[in-house]
Amino acid sequence: MTLKPAFESLVDAHGAELFAYLWRMTRDAPDAEDCLQETYLRAYRAYPRLDSTANCRAWLYKIATNTARTHLKRRGRTQARTADLDPDLTRGGDPIPENVERRQSLAAVARVVESLPYQQRAALILRKYQELSYSAIAAALDCTEAAARANVYQALRKLREELKLARSANDQNDRR
């Protein structure tokens, strides 16, 4: 029989990564903090019902995903913010043109990621940024492992297509 870890140890072990995930989903630090607190509240209430054999990390991501989805619906897609993928982009000593170009590239990626359907966006972030396994993504998104793989694949395909189109448009503008 496997014993569940204490709830506080789950918060300690996964708090930073859950915040990073929620920040990537909401694109706003205060919103991510609100979602994280709501995630903890929902998890605390449901914790007594959690099976001792459950993947606690995936379970927390599932709650965080649902919390972010609810928050984003409330906020509305018209108010969605575009932000850099990495809040610490400005590194001392970077030449200004390179930094500007890098920021523009990351902003383009962020816009494309934000435009993805919610399930694909969540799957992509869980896989590429949070480094979850496909089985953990499936548990977090309440889908099959095959669907988790398909969502990541489709998200990456759309990301590549949109960035290729954007590069092509920029190349044409540069030639003018």
C-alpha positions in Angstrom: 0.0 0.0 0.0 1.4 3.4 -1.1 0.9 6.3 1.3 -0.1 9.7 -0.1 2.5 12.4 0.6 1.4 15.2 2.9 -0.5 17.9 1.0 2.1 20.5 2.1 4.9 18.5 0.6 3.1 18.5 -2.7 2.8 22.2 -2.6 6.5 22.5 -1.8 7.5 20.1 -4.5 5.4 21.4 -7.3 4.6 25.0 -6.5 7.3 26.7 -8.7 6.6 24.5 -11.7 2.8 25.0 -11.4 3.3 28.7 -11.2 5.5 28.7 -14.3 2.8 26.6 -16.2 0.0 28.9 -15.1 2.1 32.0 -16.1 2.6 30.5 -19.5 -1.1 29.8 -19.8 -2.4 33.2 -18.6 0.6 35.4 -19.7 0.3 37.5 -16.6 2.0 37.0 -13.2 -0.9 38.3 -11.0 -3.3 36.1 -12.9 -1.0 33.1 -12.5 -0.7 33.8 -8.8 -4.5 33.9 -8.5 -4.8 30.7 -10.5 -2.2 29.0 -8.3 -4.0 29.9 -5.1 -7.3 28.6 -6.6 -5.5 25.4 -7.7 -4.2 24.9 -4.2 -7.7 25.5 -2.7 -9.4 23.1 -5.1 -6.6 20.5 -4.6 -6.8 20.8 -0.8 -10.6 20.2 -0.9 -10.2 17.2 -3.2 -7.1 15.7 -1.6 -8.9 13.4 0.8 -10.6 11.7 -2.2 -7.3 11.2 -4.1 -6.3 7.6 -4.6 -3.0 6.8 -3.0 -1.7 5.3 -6.3 -2.5 8.4 -8.3 0.2 10.5 -10.0 0.0 13.5 -7.7 2.0 15.8 -10.1 -0.4 15.0 -13.0 -3.4 15.5 -10.7 -2.1 18.9 -9.7 -1.6 19.8 -13.3 -5.1 18.7 -14.1 -6.5 21.0 -11.5 -4.2 23.9 -12.6 -5.3 23.4 -16.2 -9.0 23.5 -15.4 -8.4 26.5 -13.2 -6.5 28.3 -16.0 -9.2 27.4 -18.5 -11.9 28.8 -16.2 -9.9 32.0 -15.6 -9.2 32.5 -19.3 -12.9 32.1 -20.2 -13.8 34.7 -17.6 -11.1 37.1 -18.8 -12.2 36.6 -22.4 -10.0 36.0 -25.4 -10.2 39.6 -26.5 -8.4 40.6 -23.3 -5.7 38.0 -23.8 -2.3 39.4 -23.3 0.8 38.8 -25.4 4.0 38.6 -23.4 7.5 37.2 -23.9 7.9 33.5 -23.3 10.7 34.2 -20.8 10.2 37.0 -18.3 14.0 37.3 -17.9 14.8 38.1 -21.5 16.9 41.1 -20.9 20.3 39.8 -20.1 23.1 42.3 -19.3 25.6 42.8 -22.1 23.4 41.6 -25.0 23.8 43.7 -28.0 20.7 45.8 -28.5 19.9 44.6 -32.1 20.2 41.0 -31.2 18.1 41.4 -28.1 15.4 43.2 -30.0 15.4 40.6 -32.7 15.2 37.8 -30.1 12.3 39.6 -28.3 10.5 39.9 -31.6 10.9 36.2 -32.4 9.8 35.2 -29.0 6.8 37.5 -29.2 5.8 35.9 -32.5 6.1 32.5 -31.0 3.9 33.6 -28.0 1.3 35.0 -30.3 1.1 31.7 -32.2 1.0 29.7 -29.0 -1.8 31.9 -27.7 -3.8 31.4 -30.9 -3.8 27.6 -30.5 -6.9 25.8 -29.4 -6.8 25.5 -25.6 -6.2 21.7 -25.5 -3.3 21.9 -27.9 -1.8 24.9 -26.1 -2.0 23.2 -22.8 -0.5 19.9 -24.2 2.4 21.8 -25.8 3.2 23.8 -22.7 3.0 20.7 -20.5 5.3 18.7 -22.8 7.9 21.3 -24.0 8.1 23.6 -21.0 7.0 21.5 -18.1 8.6 18.4 -19.5 5.7 16.1 -18.5 5.4 12.6 -20.0 2.6 11.9 -22.4 0.9 9.7 -19.8 1.0 12.6 -17.3 -0.3 15.0 -19.9 -3.1 12.6 -20.7 -4.0 12.5 -16.9 -3.7 16.3 -16.6 -5.9 17.0 -19.7 -8.3 14.1 -19.1 -7.6 12.4 -22.4 -5.9 9.4 -23.8 -2.1 9.2 -24.2 -2.7 9.1 -28.0 -4.8 12.2 -27.8 -2.1 13.9 -25.7 0.5 13.0 -28.4 -1.8 14.2 -31.2 -2.4 17.5 -29.4 1.3 18.2 -29.0 2.0 17.1 -32.6 -0.8 19.4 -34.0 0.3 22.3 -31.9 3.9 22.0 -33.1 2.8 21.6 -36.7 0.7 24.8 -36.5 3.5 26.6 -34.7 5.9 25.7 -37.5 3.4 26.7 -40.2 2.6 30.0 -38.7 6.2 30.9 -38.0 7.2 29.9 -41.6 4.4 32.2 -42.9 5.6 35.0 -40.7 9.2 34.6 -41.8 8.1 34.6 -45.4 6.1 37.8 -44.9 9.1 39.5 -43.2 11.4 38.4 -46.0 9.0 40.0 -48.6 8.9 43.2 -46.5 12.7 43.3 -46.3 13.0 43.0 -50.1 10.8 46.1 -50.6 
